[in-house]
Amino acid sequence: MAVSDPVADMLTRIRNAVMVRHDSVLVPASRMKLAIAKILKEEGFISGYEVVKEKTAQAIKIQLRYIEKNQPAVSGLERVSKPGLRVYAGRKEIPRIAAGMGVAILSTSKGVMTGQQAWRLGIGGELLCYVL
C-alpha cells in the first residue's frame, strides 16, 4: 500500500522508535527524506544516517541520538504542511520554534533547509515540519 504522506510517515517512524528507545530506524528513501535527515543530523537531533539497499528499494537507516539517561534528543516532531492543506511561509512569517531551541524545516526554491537558513537567504517556502 502506498503512503499518502511519506514525510509524515518518516516523522512517525522516528517518533515511535524514540518512544521505545530503539538505536536506529529504517525509512524508505527519497530525496526529500534524505534532505530532512541531513538537517536533523546537522542540528544534532540524530547521531547519523546512511542509505542502505533493502530487498527491492533503498532505505535510510537513521541512528537515533539519546542524551544522558536515555533522554531522546528529539522531544517532538510535528508535521505542518500536509497533502490536504499546504502551509507556506514568507521570509517574514518563518516561525521561531521553542525560542530558537527547535527547528522549522522548509522546502524552498533553493532546496530543503532550516527556517533560520531560509530567513538568512531572504526566502520563504513550504513549512514541512517542526522539530523540538
C-alpha angles and dihedrals in degrees: 000000000000118000113236093209112031095180092053088048090054092049091048092050091051092046092050094046091051091050092058093039098244118173094224143001133210119227126180107256128248133151092252093051091047089053091050091048089051091054092046088053094046092049092048099245093121129028095226150318138217137186111243129186113239125190096287109356141028122266136190115236106207117200107214120221125223128189123211117325095012094298105158118235087220110066097165139016117184127181110219110174112048131186090253095045119026116201120205129184129197121219092270093046099054105125126230108228118220092343092303096315092103132051133233112211116210135187105220137172087263094052137271112325144147121278090248093055091048091049091052091050090048096237135120131205147156113325103230102177149326122240123197 
